């Protein structure tokens, strides 16, 4: 892998097996043994791409095109059916609201829990704790169980942790569309700071305005293949024409 490459995807395919008439009990499983209907779905097909260090890439496409699946493969939450995904540098991700949080723990306790998953020590989290809480703007809610949080509060906490773990690569899946306009703008300003620092950022979005404002490159996925990859304005122009 070349030194200036942050993420490299080679000859990647991803299939999922979908089972119909799924059995809920052991008895049903025994009765339906060998009779259950299933379908193999190919979600991503022959994906090849290199994302260089410092690039900010927007993954666009209609629902079901494979964007979130590709991001999960980059994070190694799931693995390819064929091909490979390699990353170079410490990686952090914001994929699903509440992922990595324990609902019965407080926001403060979940900061320690979540940040430790990203590789920070107790001492390192202690040093960042006030900064994380301050950015999240959760105030007194920080000591409430996160099961009482709204989706916007989840996003505030998750984003605040993710930007404070000193990662070189940040992967984001549509989470910034959640919450109030003020905090969304605050998040984008922080991402612009990280962009200036040379961090690699890949995010899935349906907001073309965000891609134009923030990204240095756009990748349009359509039915599991890369339809176009290149300059932001050119990719968006073709995508918008195709979806009218």
Residue pairs with C-beta under 8 A, 6 or more apart in sequence:
1 8
1 86
1 88
2 50
3 88
4 52
4 53
5 50
5 51
5 52
5 53
5 88
6 51
6 52
6 53
6 54
6 55
6 87
6 88
6 89
6 168
6 169
6 200
7 49
7 50
7 51
7 74
7 85
7 86
7 87
7 88
7 169
7 200
7 202
8 49
8 50
8 51
8 84
8 85
8 86
8 87
9 47
9 48
9 49
9 50
9 70
9 73
9 74
9 83
9 84
9 85
10 48
10 83
10 84
10 85
10 86
11 46
11 47
11 48
11 82
11 83
11 84
12 44
12 46
12 47
12 48
12 73
12 80
12 82
12 83
12 84
12 85
13 42
13 44
13 45
13 46
13 47
13 80
13 81
13 82
13 83
14 42
14 43
14 44
14 66
14 69
14 73
14 78
14 80
14 81
15 40
15 41
15 42
15 43
15 81
16 40
16 41
16 43
17 38
17 39
17 40
17 41
18 38
18 39
18 40
18 41
19 36
19 37
19 38
20 36
20 37
20 38
20 39
21 32
21 36
21 37
22 36
23 29
23 31
23 32
23 36
42 224
43 66
43 69
43 224
44 66
44 69
44 70
44 73
44 224
44 225
45 224
45 225
46 83
46 225
47 70
47 83
47 225
47 226
48 226
49 219
49 226
49 229
51 57
51 200
51 202
51 217
52 200
53 88
53 89
53 168
53 198
53 200
54 195
54 198
54 199
54 200
55 200
55 201
55 216
55 217
56 191
56 195
56 200
56 201
56 202
56 214
56 215
56 216
56 217
57 201
57 202
57 203
57 215
57 216
57 217
57 218
57 219
58 203
58 204
58 205
58 210
58 211
58 214
58 215
58 217
58 218
58 219
58 232
59 67
59 70
59 71
59 202
59 203
59 204
59 205
59 218
59 219
59 221
60 67
60 204
60 205
60 206
60 208
60 211
60 218
60 219
60 220
60 221
60 235
60 236
60 239
61 67
61 220
61 221
61 222
61 227
61 239
62 222
62 243
65 221
65 222
65 223
65 224
66 221
66 223
66 224
67 173
67 204
67 221
68 95
68 173
68 174
68 204
69 78
70 221
71 93
71 95
71 171
71 173
71 202
71 204
72 78
72 95
73 79
73 80
73 85
74 85
74 87
74 91
74 171
74 202
75 91
75 93
75 95
75 171
76 85
76 87
77 95
87 169
89 167
89 168
89 169
89 200
90 118
90 119
90 165
90 166
90 167
90 168
90 169
91 167
91 168
91 169
91 170
91 171
92 118
92 162
92 165
92 167
92 169
92 170
92 171
93 162
93 170
93 171
93 172
93 173
94 158
94 159
94 162
94 170
94 171
94 172
94 173
94 175
95 171
95 172
95 173
95 175
96 173
96 175
97 151
97 154
97 155
97 158
97 175
97 178
98 146
98 154
98 158
99 158
100 110
100 113
100 114
100 117
100 158
101 110
101 113
101 114
101 146
101 154
101 157
101 158
102 109
102 110
102 113
102 146
103 145
103 146
103 147
104 145
104 147
105 113
105 145
105 146
106 142
106 143
106 144
106 145
106 146
107 133
107 136
107 138
107 141
107 142
107 143
107 144
107 146
107 149
107 153
107 157
108 129
108 133
108 142
108 143
110 146
110 157
111 125
111 129
111 132
111 133
111 157
111 161
112 122
112 125
114 158
114 161
115 124
115 125
115 128
115 132
115 161
115 164
115 165
116 122
116 125
118 161
118 162
118 165
118 167
119 165
120 128
120 165
128 164
131 164
132 160
132 161
132 164
133 142
133 160
135 159
135 160
135 163
135 164
135 186
135 190
136 142
136 156
136 157
136 159
136 160
137 156
137 183
138 153
138 156
138 157
141 148
141 149
141 153
146 153
146 154
146 157
149 157
151 178
151 179
152 178
152 179
152 180
152 183
154 178
155 175
155 176
155 178
155 179
155 183
156 179
156 183
158 175
159 175
159 176
159 187
159 190
162 170
163 170
163 190
163 194
167 199
168 199
168 200
169 199
169 200
169 201
169 202
170 191
170 194
170 199
170 200
170 201
170 202
171 201
171 202
171 203
172 201
172 202
172 203
172 204
173 203
173 204
174 203
174 204
174 205
174 206
176 184
176 187
176 188
176 203
176 205
176 210
177 184
177 205
177 206
177 207
188 210
188 213
188 214
191 201
191 214
192 214
194 201
195 201
195 214
205 211
208 236
208 239
208 240
211 218
211 232
211 236
212 232
212 233
212 236
215 232
216 232
217 229
217 230
217 231
217 232
218 228
218 229
218 230
218 231
218 232
218 235
218 236
219 226
219 228
219 229
219 235
220 226
220 227
220 228
220 229
220 235
220 238
220 239
221 227
222 242
227 238
227 239
227 242
228 234
228 235
228 238
228 239
229 235
